[in-house]
Amino acid sequence: MPIPTTLRRSLAVAAASVAGVVLAASPAFAHHCFVPMYSLQGPQSANWLVFSAEQGAEMEAGYTAQCRAAADAGYAALRAEGLPVGIKIMVTKTIGDPKDEGKMAGNPANNKGLEYFGGGSELPMLMVMTYIEGASSVTC
């Protein structure tokens, strides 16, 4: 039994829409890992996207330090706990998985070196929450 023309067109439009969404989202899927940064003074490169704890607090929790002293206290709290002050994500490929096959290193979330968002790493949120706690302790 032949498929009616209107149904075929609808299916074609739906398939094209799904393909468009997948193609548009695939760069986001590629960046499932990050490297913790213990200094924001490192070399800059167009290949890396860097997020400081201050930026992470604003993006993830909507928190903005009220003054520079508060931001400095947030960073001091991170250093006191031995936590990173930022994270960096390579924008050109996935480290450890250049073919984008979903591979992860043996320790995907051990707070040392390469970390994976999908591996259960709590380091980014721990960094953000510690920063906020430290920055909130200062009255501006």
C-alpha positions in Angstrom: 0.0 0.0 0.0 1.6 3.3 -1.1 2.2 6.0 1.5 0.1 9.2 0.9 2.1 12.2 -0.4 1.2 14.4 2.6 2.4 11.7 5.0 5.7 11.3 3.1 6.3 15.0 3.2 5.5 15.2 6.9 8.0 12.4 7.6 10.6 14.0 5.4 10.2 17.3 7.3 10.4 15.6 10.6 13.5 13.6 9.6 15.2 16.8 8.4 14.3 18.6 11.6 15.8 15.8 13.8 18.9 15.7 11.6 19.3 19.5 12.0 19.0 19.4 15.7 21.6 16.6 16.0 24.0 18.4 13.7 23.6 21.6 15.6 24.1 19.9 19.0 27.0 17.7 18.1 29.7 20.3 18.9 28.3 20.4 22.5 28.4 16.6 22.7 32.1 16.6 21.8 33.2 18.6 24.9 32.5 16.1 27.7 35.8 16.6 29.4 37.7 19.4 31.1 41.0 20.2 32.8 41.1 21.9 36.2 43.1 25.1 36.4 44.9 26.1 39.6 45.9 29.5 38.1 44.1 31.8 35.7 47.5 33.3 34.6 48.3 30.4 32.2 48.9 30.9 28.5 45.8 31.8 26.4 44.9 29.9 23.2 42.0 30.0 20.8 41.8 26.2 21.2 40.7 26.4 24.9 37.6 27.8 26.4 38.3 28.9 30.0 35.7 29.4 32.7 36.9 31.0 36.0 35.1 30.2 39.3 33.7 33.7 39.2 32.2 33.1 35.7 30.9 29.6 36.8 29.2 31.1 39.9 27.4 33.6 37.7 26.4 31.0 35.0 25.5 28.1 37.3 24.1 29.9 40.4 23.3 33.4 39.2 25.8 34.7 41.9 27.9 37.8 41.4 30.4 39.0 44.0 29.4 42.4 45.3 33.0 43.8 45.2 36.5 42.8 44.3 37.3 42.0 47.9 34.5 39.4 47.9 35.7 37.9 44.6 39.2 37.7 46.1 37.9 36.0 49.2 36.1 33.4 46.9 39.4 32.6 45.2 41.2 32.5 48.6 38.7 29.9 49.8 39.3 27.8 46.7 43.1 27.9 47.2 42.7 27.1 50.9 40.8 23.9 50.0 43.2 23.0 47.2 40.5 23.4 44.6 40.9 24.8 41.1 40.1 28.4 40.3 38.8 27.6 36.9 38.3 24.9 34.3 39.3 24.8 30.6 37.7 22.9 27.8 39.4 22.2 24.5 37.1 23.5 21.7 38.7 21.7 18.8 38.4 18.1 19.9 37.7 15.9 22.9 40.9 15.1 24.8 41.4 11.4 25.2 38.6 10.7 22.7 39.5 12.5 19.4 37.2 10.2 17.4 34.3 11.1 19.7 33.5 7.5 20.6 32.4 8.2 24.2 35.7 6.9 25.7 36.8 8.0 29.1 40.1 7.7 30.9 40.3 5.1 33.7 39.7 7.7 36.4 37.0 10.0 34.9 36.2 11.8 38.2 39.1 11.6 40.6 39.8 15.4 40.9 43.2 14.9 39.3 44.0 15.9 35.8 41.5 15.2 33.0 37.9 15.1 34.3 34.7 14.1 32.6 31.3 15.8 33.1 29.6 12.5 32.3 31.9 10.6 34.5 30.4 11.9 37.7 32.9 14.7 38.3 31.7 17.0 41.0 34.7 19.3 40.8 33.1 22.1 38.8 30.1 22.5 41.2 32.4 22.1 44.2 34.6 24.8 42.8 31.6 27.1 42.2 30.0 26.5 45.6 33.3 27.0 47.5 33.9 30.2 45.6 30.4 31.5 46.5 30.8 30.5 50.1 34.1 32.4 50.4 32.9 35.4 48.5 29.6 35.6 50.5 31.6 35.8 53.7 32.8 39.4 52.8 30.6 42.4 53.5 31.1 45.0 50.8 
